[in-house]
Amino acid sequence: MDLQDEGRIWGGVRGDMKELQDMISSELSSSFGELITTGLTICITGPPNAGKSSLINRLLQRDFSIVSDEMGTTRDVMEAEVDVGGIKCRIKDTAGIREVGG
């Protein structure tokens, strides 16, 4: 992914990410002691090719999940741990959610 593509992808979610950050901060402040001992599990979900794997790679600051233009490259839940400000976070990358025809 080049920087021009990255700006287009990340630029569309900045407002949503800020709102999510505020919600998480509020929750964390009310139960910080429990959070330190048990950690936090974050599951990244969304439609196919929405940038879930790119997001987890960015959060981990390494190539962890496969990123491809081809839909369906993530088939199993991929889980990694990262320390965020002293809190153990388990981040899960999932396959894209799609509507199944019946």
C-alpha positions in Angstrom: 0.0 0.0 0.0 1.5 3.4 -0.9 1.1 6.5 1.2 -1.5 8.0 -1.1 -3.8 4.9 -0.6 -3.1 4.9 3.1 -4.3 8.5 3.5 -7.5 7.7 1.6 -8.2 4.6 3.8 -7.3 6.0 7.2 -8.8 9.4 6.5 -12.3 8.0 6.3 -12.3 6.5 9.8 -10.5 9.1 11.9 -13.8 10.5 13.4 -15.1 7.1 14.2 -11.7 6.1 15.8 -11.8 9.3 18.0 -15.3 8.4 19.1 -14.3 4.8 19.9 -11.2 6.1 21.7 -13.3 8.3 23.9 -15.7 5.5 24.7 -12.9 3.1 25.6 -11.2 5.8 27.8 -14.4 6.3 29.7 -14.8 2.5 30.3 -11.1 2.1 31.3 -11.3 4.9 33.9 -14.2 3.1 35.7 -12.5 -0.3 35.9 -8.8 0.3 35.7 -7.7 -2.2 38.4 -9.5 -5.1 36.8 -8.2 -4.1 33.4 -4.6 -4.2 34.7 -5.0 -7.8 36.0 -7.1 -9.3 33.2 -6.2 -7.3 30.1 -8.4 -6.4 27.3 -9.6 -8.3 24.2 -10.3 -6.4 21.1 -12.0 -8.1 18.1 -11.7 -6.3 14.8 -14.7 -7.0 12.6 -16.2 -5.6 9.4 -16.9 -6.4 5.8 -14.4 -8.1 3.5 -11.5 -5.8 2.4 -12.4 -3.0 4.8 -8.8 -2.7 6.1 -9.1 -4.9 9.2 -5.8 -6.7 8.6 -4.1 -3.4 7.7 -5.4 -1.9 11.0 -4.0 -4.8 13.1 -0.7 -4.6 11.3 -0.5 -0.9 12.1 -1.5 -1.4 15.8 1.2 -4.1 16.2 3.7 -2.1 14.1 4.7 -5.2 12.1 3.4 -7.5 9.4 1.2 -9.9 11.2 -1.9 -10.4 9.1 -1.9 -10.9 5.3 -3.0 -7.8 3.4 -4.2 -8.4 -0.1 -6.7 -6.9 -2.7 -8.1 -10.4 -2.9 -11.1 -11.0 -0.7 -11.0 -13.9 1.8 -7.3 -13.9 2.7 -8.1 -14.0 6.4 -10.0 -17.2 7.1 -9.2 -18.0 10.7 -9.2 -15.6 13.7 -5.6 -14.3 14.1 -4.7 -13.3 17.6 -1.8 -11.2 18.8 -0.9 -9.5 22.1 0.4 -6.0 22.5 1.2 -3.9 25.6 -0.6 -0.6 25.5 0.3 1.7 28.4 0.9 -1.3 30.7 -2.3 -3.1 29.7 -2.1 -6.4 27.9 -4.3 -6.2 24.8 -5.3 -9.3 22.9 -6.2 -8.1 19.4 -8.1 -10.5 17.1 -8.2 -10.1 13.3 -11.3 -11.8 11.8 -12.5 -12.8 8.3 -14.8 -10.3 6.6 -18.5 -10.5 7.5 -20.6 -10.9 4.5 -24.2 -11.6 3.8 -25.0 -15.2 2.9 -27.6 -15.8 0.2 -30.3 -18.3 1.0 
